[in-house]
Amino acid sequence: MPISHARHTRQNTRPRPAALKQAVTGALATFLATVLAATAGATDNAGPVLVTFERRPQTPGVTVTIEFTGDADGRSEVAAHDSAWGGFKPDPADFTNMAAVSDGSSLPIAAIDALRWSVEHPPSATVLFSYTLREPSSPGREPLPPGRNDYRTAVGPDLFRMFGPLGFLYPQHLRDATPRRHDIRWLGFDSSGLVCASSFGDGSTQSATITADRFINSIYVAGRFSEARRDIMGGRLAVLIAGDHWGFTPDEFADLTASIVAAQRDFFDDHSHPWYLVCVTPLEPAAPGSFSLGGTALTNAFALFCDTGTSLRPGSPHLAHVQRLLAHEYFHSWNGVAFHVRGPEGSNYWFSEGFTDYFTRRMLRLAGRWTDQDILADINDSLARYDTNPARHATNDQVIAAFWSDRDIADLPYRRGDLAALALDQEIRRRSGGKRTLDDAFRDLMRAHAGRQMPDQEALFGFFEVEAGPELAQSVRRFVLDGHDAPLPDSLDELDASLSTVGRRSMDPGFDLDASRQQRRIVGVREGSAAQDAGLKDGMPFRRISIGADQDKPTEALADVEIDGEWMTIRYEALGPVQHVRAYRSGRVPR
């Protein structure tokens, strides 16, 4: 499809808050004065790192060559990412045909363990370390269940896609905080007519001066894509869509993405990002008629997985989900990349994910995509999910331990951070007489740590105390760490809404949907559920299960099941019993 060069001309008319134009005063200044001084960047004699992706004739897979300055002691360790990423760990079988060369001579390579190798070389010599990423059809790679994002390296004739944490073997002596130049080169792809791009640009060569960790946390693709591009206040946005027969056009997706990206850059008054890549990959639905969507933020990029039937038309049941995912993941460019809270993996998900959920709503309103009514409905949905979560009183340590294995636990950090941010914003507004909000506080927090050591949880709670007072700061601490109840404000001034209790029926298929899709038969039908009343029984084979696929019937479940040798369609309302949950009600006319 032809590239679109339509220019995005969004003007930055939003005034910057006075709090960001003036020196921070009073108690906040006292707090900021305790922040550590900027850490001086480490210096070394290592030159740039050159990474080459190459398709070689008669060689299956893609060969990756990393050229770097070896360690001064004559021994360099190259290794894969040292922990799980996106639910996957680097697979030793993905890396084959290891070789190392310096000045034309082969170098000895010794395996340290399954994902680490040692290369012997002259001190500080230029080393070319290469390996081949195997094709996914190679023996040993297990197929994934439908509906799951496949972050593993894809190597095929029409698509190469590598996420750095799962595909790079990187020299460990260069994994420090030093921004250094990284050059990227693509060889042997142009002859196949493939478009090459990465987190750092497109074309046959790209370059970035960046830390090793940010370079690794990136995406590299070459494929046959439908494309659309936009200019956003001097920066470039590229949307690359793999596959065919999508429910939206590249231009529709690019326009949506551009509005979200521009709004967030306006919010932070930061238009310094020269490049942003969105790569869209088809995702096999978990079942025919169902809707699957997922993705992840990376350095200067976002990878989206969704089924080809996804629609972006107004009124589509998919639209709000796609908007939310794009806005949430792009906000990680600031909350997660430019700024983060120090601590063990998973310990601060309540901030990195939950606060991002809170700001996602605000960014969608700023982009002109959501109204106050949409925001209030989303707040109430978040609150209902918290109130009905059976694990809502789990401690943060329990969340860390079970985040990847328990769905209820996994949702807690999102709900806790979201509701904590809601409470902090209301209290900041009250204490300042409406002159200051959490928006201002978050931007000031980022500014205070730009180029400095990031805060830990204790420093963050100290910041909350300065902004919202010791009582609420302590309540937030108990809420996110100890599992106490959410410190909800009685009202939300911005939305003119008051807290109340309402009866609500949540979406509930009435059986174990995940297990059923994995086993391709109905599993775990609950006594007294709507599914049981409609006639679903454990053990029934099915061809299709969908919930909310019809935008005119968002709560309808549809199951094509086999009963006594015949296929029948069962329809019912996928709603659980009425539960009393808290919600905010407003009499304001939506704007």
Summary of the structure (lengths in Angstrom):
residues: 591
radius of gyration: 25.5
end to end distance: 37.7
largest distance: 76.8
contacts: 1879
relative contact order: 0.09
helix: 30%
strand: 29%
